[in-house]
Amino acid sequence: MHPKAGHPVDATTLTDISELISLYYETEPDLTDPAQQVAFGTSGHRGTSLNGSFTEDHIMAITQAICEHRKAKGTNGPLFIGRDTHALSTPALKSAIQVFAANGVTLMLDRDHGYTPTPVISHAILSYNHGRDIGHADGVVITPSHNPPTDGGFKYNPPHGGPADTDVTTWIADRANELLAENNDEVESIYYPDALAAETTIAFDYITPYVEDLKNVINMEAIVKADLSICADAMGGAGGAYWHAIRDTYGLNIDIRNDTPDPTFAFMHRDHDGKTRMDCSSPFAMAGLIELKDHYDIAFGNDPDFDRHGIVTPSCGLLNPNHYLAVAIEYLYTHRPNWPTNAGIGKTLVSSSMIDRIAHELNRELKEVPVGFKWFVSGLLDGTAAFGGEESAGASFLRHDGAVWSTDKDGIILALLAAEICATTQQDPG
């Protein structure tokens, strides 16, 4: 463990944002180095401009490949796009807009040029596609999740709203590398101001539909009536404006901290290895919020793209992610009477065996899957799994009526669920 784990980040270690962005535009990737080729992991292509693995060339090639994949699959509805607060997310968004506009893709861009959490993109895709037989939407989220400030990430969500499966990501990565090998000569792009002004670039309100719909997945009325004292740590991430909208829409008693984006993440505490990492499940990175555990009935934090959650309680401090998943599952399956009676419980193979025991006690089928949230998509879509959760503090679950909410991880609803548990049981989830 690093000797400064859990200590505040000091100014001498902050990322040089100007260098990071300059290298994004100036660096030409060396394709003889496999580390500088496009490669999709479980959450898209990730890298950094500091070593030539995340550059303008990469993003333009990936975006062009997505355009060609959409055309081949007949996906001709709008594409919902969002970014988190990592420094490289903004230039990557600009590069993507240039290519999508040149290819005539209808692009749904945040109307205030703000940040958009991963689950909000999934929710928007599913909401748009509901009841449609043709003209389906898909999406892109620009985020490296909780990775250090130096990193960038770019992931594609098909019309099912969740992370793309391997067949899709392999095709996109292979085509992007082909384009890169030809110096992106086949990439279509237009000047950024022209792309913003294009008829196909649409200013879209992401916040209102998502926030107003939360009452259909969380018992917001119970939280309001309980008048809980809540702290939401936005951790400088994409959901800062969402916590403000949630507080104002529902009249919750929430203190919101670290809601001003800072691409250096200077307010963080060092993780176990001494790095700056926005890992809301790490007791070292979350040390600042843990210090406030006795000041609130419940507190929580989210990573930069808000697909993960960290729950802090007066009784236990920061909850172990597996322990909270177990509590959440037991609570949900006994407090959602309209969920399908045959809906199983989804967990990754490396998640805690506590979930196995709870599934047995609830007489629900346990659906174990490999690591990667893409494995939960079909179950959440058709209701055969009412909950899907990963050991890395990421999960989603169905609406009150048993319909799909999101097919990507949603840190906002898992945080609000902790408040609901407090409100209805008079006990914190610890």
N, C-alpha and C positions, 0 to 999 in steps of 0.2 A: 504493500500500500504506500502511496506517495505521502511524504511527511506533511504536505499541505492539503491533503484531502479534507474536504469540509470547510476549508478556509475561504474567505472572500477572494475573488480574482483580483490580482493587483495590476496596476496600469502598465507595468513593464511587459506583461504577457499578452496584451490585447492584440487582436488581429489588425493588420494594416489593411483597412478596407479599400483604400485607393489603389494599392498594389494589386489586391485581389481582383478588382474589377478591371484594371488595366490589362492584367495578364489574361483575363477572360477574352478580351477583344484582340490582343496582340499575339497570343500563342497559337502556333500551328501544331496540332498533335502529330507525334511521330508514330505512324501506324505500324512500324516494325516492333514497337513496344506494346505487347498485349494489354498492359495497364492503361494505355492511352486510347484503346479502342472502345467502342460502345459496347456495354455489357449490362444487361438487365438482371438484377438480383430479385429477391422477393418483393422489393419495393422500388422498382425502376432503375434507371441509370444514375449512379452517384459518382462523384469525384470532386476534384478541386482544380482550380486554374493554376495553383502553385506547382503542380506536377504535370500539367497538360492533359488531365483526364476529364475536365469539365470546361469547355470553351465554347465560343460562339459557333465554331465549325460543328462541334458535336450537336448542339441544340438545333441548329438549322437542318442538319442531316436527319436527326431523329424526328423533327416535326414534319419534314417532307415525307419521311417513311410512314408516319401516321396518316398523313393525307392520302397516300397511295393505298394504305391498308383500308382506310374508310371507304375509298372508292371501290376497291375490290370486293368488300363485304356489303356494299349497298347501304352503308350508314350515311345518310344524307340529311339528318336533322342537325340542330345546332350542337356546337361543342362548348361545354362549360369549362372554363379555365380559372384556376386560382393559384396563388403563390403564398408562401410563408415569408417570414421576416429575415431569413438568411440573406446575407449581402448579395450572393450570386443569383438569388431568385429573381430580382428585379431585372438585371440585364437579360437573363434567360427568358423571362416573360416577353420582353421587347423583341427578342430574336424570334420567338415563336409567333408573335402577332404578325410580324413581317411575312413569315412563310404562310401562315394560315390565310391571311388576307390575299396573298398572291394566288393561292389555290382556290379562292372563292368559298372558303369554309365560313359558315355563319358562326361567329365567335361571341360567346356571352362573357363580357368583361365587367368586373365590378364597377358599378356606376361612379363610385367615388375614388377609383383607382386605389382601393384599399387592399387588404389582405383577406384571404379566404381559407378557412380550415378545410382539411381533407374531407371530414364527414359532410360538410355543407355541399361540396361538389357532388358526392354520392347522392345525397338527399335531393339535390336539384335534378340530377339525371333521372332518378326514379320517379320523381314527381312529374317531370315532363313526359316521360314515356308511358305513364300509367294510362291504360285504355287505348293506346295507339298501336295500330298494326303496321304502320309504315312511318317513315321519317323519324326514326329513333335518334335520340341524342346520345352522346358519349362525353368524355371529359379528360382533362389533363390537370394534374396537380404538380406544382413546381416546389419541391421540398426534399431535403435529405433527412427529414424527421428530426431526431434529437441529436444528430451529429454535430461536431464542433463548428464554430463560426466560419471556418475556412471552406466548408463543404457546400456543394450544390447537389440537387437531385431533380429528376424529371420522370414522372410516371404517368402511365396511360390507363384510364378506366373505360372499358367498353360499355355498350348500352345496358348491361346488367348492373352497372354502377359501382362494382367492386374492382379490386386489382385484376389486371389482365392475366390470363393463364399463360403457361409457358409457350404454347404454340404461337400465341400472338406476340409475346415479347421477343421470342427467338426470331420471328419473321421481321419485326421492326428493327431489331439490333443488326441482323444480317444485312438488311437493305440499307440501313444507315451507314454501316461500314463500307458497303459498296459505293455509296455516294461520296463518302470521305475519300476513298481511294481514287476517285475521279475529280478530286478537288472541289466537290460540291457543284460541279458544272450543271447537273440536272436539278439542282434545288431552285425552286421558284421563290423569289422574295421581292418585296417592294420597299420603298423608303418608309421609315417608321411613321412620320406624320401622315403620309398617304394611307398607311395601313390603319391608323387610328380613325381616319376620316372615311374609310370605306363603308359602303352601305351594309356590308356583311359583319361589321364590327359593332356589336350592340351593347349599350350600357345597361347593365342588369342589376336589380336590387337583390342581392343574395341574403341580406340580413333578415328582412321582414318575413318572408315566407318560412324560413327555417325557425326563427324565434317564435312566431305565432303558432307554429305546428307542434312545438315542444309539449304543449298540454295534452297532446294525443299519444305521447310516449312516456311522460313523467307525470306523477300526481302533483302538479304545480299547486293546486288548491290546498293540499295538505301542508305543503311547505310554507305557503303564505299564512295559513291559519296558525301554524306553530310559531311563527315569528322568530325563526332561528337566527342566531348570530352567525353569519357565514363570511368566510374569507376566500376569495377567488384570486389565485396568483396566476396572472396571464403569462408570466415568465417571458415577457417581451414577444410573445408569439402572435399568430394570426387571429386569435380569438378575442383580443382585447376589446374591440368594439362590440363583439357579441355579448360579452358579459355585461357591458353597459346597457345594451338593448334588453337583455333578459331581466336585469334589475328593474329597469324603467317600465317594461311591459307588464311584469307580474307584481311589481311592488315589493320585491324581496329586500331583506336587510343584508345587503352584501357590501363588504369592503373589497375593493378591487386594487390589487397592487401590481407593480411592474407591467403596466399596460401600455407604456410608451415604447414602441419598437426601437431597439438598439442593436444593430448588426454585430457589435462586438460582444454583446451579452455581458457587459461589464458588471452587472448587478448579481451575477451568479456566484455560487460557491463551487470550488473545484471538485471534480469527481474523484473517484477512488484512485485513479492513476495520475491525478494532478492536472488533467485536461479540463478545459471549459466545455461542458457537455450538458445540454438541456434535458437531462434524463429525469423525468418526474417520478420515477420509481427508485431513484438512488437516494439513500439517506444522506450522502455527502453533497450531491448537487442541490438537494432540497433542504439543506441545513437552515437556511434563512426562514423558511416557512415553518419548519418544525419548531423553531424557537417560539413561535406564536401559538402553539397548540392549545395552551390553556386560556387563550384570549377569546376563543370562538367555540361555538357548539360543533362546528365542522369546518374544515378548510381543505382546499384542494388546489392542485396545480396541473398544468398541461404542457406538453412539449410544443415546439414552434408551429407545427401544423395541426395541433389539437386532436390528434387521433389516439393519444395515450393519456392516461390519468394517473395522478398520485393523490391518495386520500390521507389526510392528517386528522387524527382524532385526539381529544383530550385523554382518552384512556390508554392509547398505545403509541401515539406519535404517528409516524409514517407507516401505513399498513403494508405488509408484504403483499405484492400483487396477487399471488396465488391465494392468499387468505381472503383478500377482498373479493376475488372472483367467486370463491366458494360461498361467502356471505351473500353476495349479490344474487347468485343462482338460487340459493335456498329462499331468499326473500321474494324474488320475482315469481317463481313457480308456485308460491303460496299466496301471492297478492295480485295475480293477473287472471281472474276467473274466466275471461273471454279468450284466453289463449287456447289453441288446439290441444285437446286432451292427449293427442298422440305425438306432440312436438317434443323432439329429443333435446339433448344438451350437447353442444359442440365444444370441444376442447382440443388443444394440441397435445401430441403424445408426451411432451415433456412437462406439461402442466401437472399440478399437484394431484396426488391420489385422493385428496380430500374431496375433490369434485366427483370422483368415482363413487365414493361412499354416499355423497348427497344424492347422486342420480339413483342409486339403489334405494335409498330411503324414500325418494319421491316416486319411485316406480316409473322412471323415465329412461328411455333409451340413451345410452352414452355414445356419442359419435366422435371418435378419436381421429384426428387428421394430422398430417405432417405440418411442420412449421410453415406459416404463410397464411394470411387471412383469406387468400383466394379460395381456400378449401371450404370456407364457410358460406360462400356466396349462394350456391344453389339451395342450401337448406334454409337460409334466411329468406330467399325469394319465394320459395313454395311453402314455407311454414313448417317444414319437417324438422327444423331446428329453431327453437324460439330464442336461443341464446348461442352466441359463438364468442369464445374468449381465448386469448393467447397468454402465455406465461409472462410476456413482456409488457403487461399492463395495457393491453388493447382489447376491446370488445365492442359488441353491438347486440341489440335485442329488438324484439318486435314491438309494434305499437300496442296500445291497450286492447284494440280489437283483433289482434293477431295478424295484422297485415305488416308488410315489410316497412322498416323505417330507413335503414341504410345498409348497404352491403360492404361498407368499409368501416374500419374502427372509428368509434365516436367517443372521444374523451369528454365531451360536454355532457352527454346523457349519463355517462358513468359517474361523473362528478355530481350531477344533480340527483342521481339515484341515491348517493350517500346521504344527501340532505333529506330525501324522501324517507329513507329508512329511519333517520333520526326523528322525523316528524311523526311517523305513524307508530313507531315502536317505543318512543321515548328513550331510546338507547342509541349510542353511536355504533357504527359498524365494527368497531374494534372489539 
